[in-house]
């Protein structure tokens, strides 16, 4: 029996037929999850505190949310921005409830700019070959890049436990994608080279943006 085509395979079917409904669901859930990260900062132990205050934590939320919604590539780019912005606004609103003022402008703009790339990369995880390789490289590079940044640039003010765990999670994700969806030497090389390139670019860019936060 032949494999199901892309349209027949539930992996590729949008969860919501109406893009407006998908956008609304992503917006609401992102706002709520952003608020929950602010709450998490009050209950997480020091060793895992950075989970609620890191690009890795929010990127993981965006990826899981978009994988659940299963939008097409173009819609995923839009919803990536929607999620990035609403996560930040939900976080800011929750801090206000705790009586803490926070200026969300910089990270809201960062979420709006980075969101489409995360959205497209997430949509490509459902593909095979080159697209799956590029999507994996983008997300793994961000994860490992911030982990290395955490273990070096902010090692004096944060626990190494979270950064180590998140880095290992990135490596496990990379190995899982290589075993599950990325086959052949060319996609393998593209994945590994792309991951390394994203890490090299991410660390100085993230460090520069962070100095203005």
N, C-alpha and C positions, 0 to 999 in steps of 0.2 A: 504494500500500500504506500503510495507516494506521500511525502510530507505535505501538510496543508500550505496553501499559498499564504502570502502576507495578509491578504484581506480575510482569509478564513481562519487564521491563527489568532486566538484571543490575545496573545501577547501584543499584537499590533492594533487591536481594536480600541478606539477611544472609549473611555468609560462613559463620557457624556456626549450625546450627539450634538448638542447646542454649544458652540464655543463660549457664548455668554454665560451659560450655566457653569461650564468648566472654570471660567475666569472668576465667577462669584465664589465657587467652592474653594478655589485656591486662595483667593483673597481672604475669605473668612478664616479658613484654617491657618493660614500664615499669620494672621493677626493674633489669633488665639495662641498659637505655638510661640510666637514672639513674646507674648505676655508671660507664658509659662517659663521661658528662659530667665526672665527677671525673677520669678518666684524661685526657680531652681538655685539661683545665686544665694538664697537665704537658707537652703537646706543641704546643699552638696558639701561633702567634706573637702578640706583643703586640697587633698590629693587629686580631686576631680573637679575642682571649682572652675577651671578654665573651660570645661565642657560647655558651660552656659555663657561663656564670654570669648568665643573664638570663631574664626571663619569656618573652621572644620565642623563645629557643632551646627551652625546654621546651614552650611552647604549640605550636610547630611540630611537635615530636615527638608530642604528644598528638593533634593534628589529623591528621597522616599516619597514625598508628596507628589512629585511629577511622575514617578514610576507608577504610582497608584492611579493617577488620573489618565495616564497613557495618551497624552496629546501628540499630534503630528509634529514634525520638526518646526514648522513656522509658528504654530500655536505655542509650542514649548518655549520658543524664544521669547514670546510675549509674556507667557505665564512665569517664566524665570524672573523677569523684571518685576512683575506684579508681586511675586512671592518675596523677592529680596526687599522691596520697599515696605510691604505690609509686615514682614517680620520685624523690621526696625521700628515701625510705628507702633506695633503691638508691644514691643519691648519698652518703648518710651512711655506709652500710656500706662503700662503696669508700674513702671518706676514712679510715675506721678502719683499713683494710688498709694505708694509707700512713702510719699512726701519727698522724693528725690527729683530734682530738676536735671534734665539731660538734653543737650542739643543734638538732635539726630541728623542734622543736615549732611555732614560728611559721609557717614556710613549709609544713609539713605541713598545718596547719589552713587556711592560705591555699589550698593545692591542693585540699583537701576542699571548701572553700566555692566556689572559682572553677570547679572541675572540672565541675559540672553545667551551668553556663552555656556553657563551652567545648564540652562534649559535645553539647548541644542545638544550638548554633550550627553545629557541624560537621555534624550530621545534616541541618540545614536547607540546607546547601550543595548537597545533592542534589535539593532542591526547585526550584521556579521562583516568580517573583512575589514577594509580600511576605515569605514565609519565607526565601527565598534572599537577599533584601535585608537582612533583619535579621541573618541568620547572617553575611553578608559584613561588615556594619557592625560587628558585635561583634568579629570577629577582626581586621579591618583597623584598627579603632580601638585595640585593644590593641597591635598591632604598631607603628603610627605613634606612638601615645602614649608607649610606652617608648622609642622611638627619639628623640623630642623630649626626653624626660626625660634620656636618656643624653647627648645633645648639650649639655644645659644644666646640670643638677644635678650630674652626676658627670664633667663634662668635664675636670676637673683630674686625675682619677685613672684615666681610661680613654681608649682611643684612639677618635677620632671615626670611624675607618674602619668599624668594625663597625656602629655606630649608623646611619651613612649607608647602608650596604649593606642593613641590615635595614629601614630606612625605605623605600628604593627597592623592596625586595621586597614590602613591604606595598602600595605604590602599584601595582606590576605585578599583584599578586593582585587588587586592586580593579578594575583595568581589565580583567583577564581575566574576572572574574565578570560585569562589566557587558556584555562582548561575548558571553559564552557562555551565561549563564543568566538574566540580569536584563534583561527587555525592557519597554519602556513608560515613560512619563514618571513615573507615580506610584511604581513600584518604584525608578526612578533617583533621584528626589528623596528617597525613604525611605532609600536606601543612603547617599547623601552626607550627609544630615542626621544619620542615625544614627551614621555614622562620626565626624563632628565632635563629636557629643554624647558618645560613648564616650571620645574623646581628652580632652575637657574634664574629664570625671569621673575618668578613669584616672590622669592625672598627679598630682593632689594625693593621691588615695587611695593610689597606689603609693608615693609619697614618704613618706606618713605611716607606712605599714606598714614601709617600709625603715628608718626611724629606730629601730625596735625590734628589728631583725634582729641 
